[in-house]
Amino acid sequence: MNYNAVLWPVASLTLVSLLCSPASAADEPGRRLFGAPVVEAPELSEQEQAERRADFEAMLEERGWQVQGDVVGPAELFAAPDPQATQAAEWQYEPHRATIFLNFFGGPMTPGTNSAKMQSTCLKGGTLEYPGFNGTEAQALAIIETFQSQLAPYGVRLAYEQAPPPELPYAMVMMGGTPGLLGMQNGVLGVSCSSDCGDRWWRDATFAFTAAASASQTNTLATTALHEAAHAFGLAHIDKSFNSGYIMHPYVDQKPRVWAQDCIGYNDATGGINCQSTHDIFCGGGAQNTHAELLAYFGVNGPDTEAPTVSILTPTDGQELPAGTDISIEADITDNFEGVGWKLLIYQDGNLIDERPAFVFERKWGFSKLPAGTYRFVVQAIDHDRNIGADEVTVFVGNATPETGSDTDSTGGTDGTGGTGGTGGTGDTAGTGGVTGVTGGTAGATDTATDTAGIDEDDGCGCTSAPRPADSLWLLTGLLGLFARRRRR
Ligand SMILES: [Zn+2]
């Protein structure tokens, strides 16, 4: 009765509307949080709202997806487990370190599966200028503190002052906006459209609709952010008790919440239960052990001071090749924890001309018809404590001679700040603008991967960067093969 809850799913519009007090800070132009500008919420006309609802419905229809409370995804996601398969199943993956970026800044979002490209599977088409947090920095910090303390037992790092470098695989929670911006009905405080069982995909973006509550309700908002991030890891709703203290309960209030430490029965009050087969591995059926799953996915927390090891296998350093040659770069990357990310940097005659985050953990890159020049290929890896390791080779193509190898000082720099504006001379994209600094200072890294400055990517070659995840979601099955491969070291 004293259940002053905001509901994730649609249930009680009266309760929700009580909490929709406007935040005065949202009205000030040019607001900044942690030194970076914050995107303001757009004013949507009735017609625009109706269009977004129609778009969202069309997206569900097109993909055959379901909305089950605040979890959106394909029917298989909510399927009942096969009891026989469950008995035989064991958790087979090593824990991986992870980073969650709480994005208080907002920014332009597009459909897709890659948080580092500001993509979300909740979006259907076009670009959505998504708003940032409408509260104060102190309120954001209160949310961050709660969020951090709940994740402290696990191998998960938190980022909030700026986006992590794009090559680091990170999950993102958008801390702003209202459900209507995505075309969803009011009455939910968050949504996850990329719930993948067992956290096999590491670049999810989810939403905590902070403007649907009051920015002062920092516990509510922190719980929501934890809850939505956890849905993206595959965790489901638990605990039928009305006055639950668990983060994965389908309803939220201002009281502090914790992860359940034992097998707790599901709560399907708001819809189907996602990833039951995975939960069954830990509880044997009908329940979820949230803590055990988080430990299995991320491992026990602890310091990590060991940098990743990178070794470029081909080409060999100092190799001389004729102009117009094709080349394949292959690297081996290892680290003391799973979860490491890396990128390829290409320098031509001393200028950084391309930078390719390995979004699907590709270890091979192919290029055809290299023009004459001195090329330096750097593969740089980064872990979740931002330890950096790199290897590099220099290759002389055409008339280039070995004596020109000059600037070898910039590998293994700090925190993946990337190059500062590659000079364009050879690029076919004006000034190779794609080679921007990857930390960028503001939310969301720029997409550095699609620009092909100067060098033609050899699409006909199987060794080219592996295909990136498309706009649709096959996280449950399609990518598992890829991950299984990269796990063999
Ligand atoms: Zn939920």
Residues whose N, C-alpha, C, O or C-beta is under 5 A from the ligand:
A	BS01	ZN	W8 D70
